[in-house]
């Protein structure tokens, strides 16, 4: 899984975009929760089950609908209501703890609950869409067959692809092939 969209909520949306469903079981959701930074890698996620997977996929669909509607300049009242209701729930409590070598690391105050983690994703979406500067950097990848959303934080705000290494490289290879064919003709 990739975690380069620039926001947790966009990383969740990306799990269902390309090339195929990435949250297809509890193990993959556990991997995403840790990889996206919602849960420290030291936290046991024993409670994660297929019910959690269904709820995260549902949230992903609503967040994706809401963000794409915002990009398109149209309302998405049902998605907005759903995300707002989730964002009203308390996210997981966090605290700083010292490791054996004295370094402070982030830890959760309690065992993570599904509703609290969903609230963290929903709050991230609300923060993204209500912050004018962040919202202005919201983009959809221009790569062929890619619908990933990302936050453009590049210096000139001219980033075109979700990833230069993936979609950008595909585009450069395709452009090279077109030039090679044209030069032979």
N, C-alpha and C positions, 0 to 999 in steps of 0.2 A: 504494500500500500504506500501511496505517496502522501506526504504531509507538507506540501509546498504552496497551498492556496493562500496563505497569509492570515487565515482566521480559522478557528476550530469549526465554526458552523459551515464554512465553505469546504473544509476538509471532509466533513460528514457528507455534504451534498456530493462530493466527488466519489464517494464509495459506490455510488449507483450509476455512474455515468459511463465510464469506459475502462477497460474493454468489456467488462461484465460485472455482475453483482459481486461486490466484495464482502458484504456483511451477510454471508449465507449461513453462518452458524455461530454459536456462542464463543468458540475459540477465536474466530476472526474479529468478533466484537471486542473481546478482551484485548486483542492485539491493537485494535484501533484506539480503544480508550487509553491505553498506555502510550502508544505512538503519537497520538494527538495531544498528549500532555494533560488530559483530564484527570488521570490517576497515576500517581508515582509507580514506578516499576516494582517497588517493594510491597505494594498492597495486594493482598489476596483478593481475587475476584470470583470467589466460589459461588456467589449467588447469581451470577450471570447465566441466563438460560435462554431458551427460545422465545419466551415472553419478552425478555429484554430486547432481543434482536428485533422482534416485530415492532416494539415501541420505538426503537431508534430508527428503523426504516420508515415508519410513519412520520416521525419528526423530520427526517431527511427530506421526505416528499413535500411537506408543508414549508420547510425553510427554503427549499429549492424553488417552489412555486412563488413564494413571497419575494425572493431575491430577483428571480427572472422577471417578475411583474414590475418590480422597481426599476430594473434596467430598461424595460420596455415602456415605462411611463404609464402603466395602467394599474388599477387597484386589484388587490387580491384579498377581499374582505374576510373570507373564510380562513385563509392561511394566516392572515394577520391576527384574527381572533384566537386561533389555536396557539400560535407562537406567544402571544401576549399572556394567555392563560398559563402556559408552561413557565414563562419568565417570572411570573408572580410567586412561584414556588422557591423555597430557599435552596441555593446551590450547596454543594458540600462545603463544610467548614475546613479551613486550612490552618496550618500552624508550621512554625519553623522548629526543627529539632536538630540537635548536634549529633553528628556521626562519631564513631570511636576516635577518629583523628581530628575532631574539633570543628569540622566544617558544617555550616548550617545548610540543611536541605529541607525542601518542602514535603510536608506530610499531611494526610487528611486527619481531621479531628476524630472521625468515627468511620466505621465500615461504610463504604459508599452505597447509597441506595439508588435505584434506577431513576426515580423521580427527581432526585437532586442532581444527578448527572445530566438528565434531559433539561433541567432548568438552566444549567450552566451553558449548554448549547443554545438554548432559546435566548438567554441573556446576551450571549455573544452576537446573535443575529440582530437583536434589538439595538445593541450598541453600534454595530456596523451600520445599520440602516438609518439610525438617528444622528450619526456623526457626519456632518456635511463633508469634512475632509476625507474620511474613510469611504463614504458612499461615492465620492467623486472618483476614487481609485478603483471602483468595482468594474470588472471586465469579464467578458466571455471570450474564451480562446478562439482565435481566428483559424486555427488548424483545421484541415479537412477532417470531417467526421469527429470532431472533438467539441464537446459542449461544456467542458469544465469552466467553472467560475473561479476567479482569483482576484486578489487585491494587488493592483499595480502600485508598487512602492519604488519603481525605478526612478532614477534621477530626472529624466525628461518626461516621465509619465507616458512613454510611447511603447511600452511592452505590448506585444501582439499575441503571445502564446502563453499558455499556462506554464510551460516549461521549455526553456531554450534547448535543453538536452533531448527532449522527447518530441513535442510538436514542432518546435523550431527547427530541429535537425531534419525531421521528415520534410518540412517545407523547403529547406535548403537543398536536400537531395532531389526532390521533385523538380525544383527550379533548374538544377544542374542537368538533370536528364532532359528537360525540355530544351535547354540551350544546346545540348549535345545532338539531339535529334534535329533541331533547326539548322545547326551548322553542317550536318551531313546532307541536308536536303538541297 
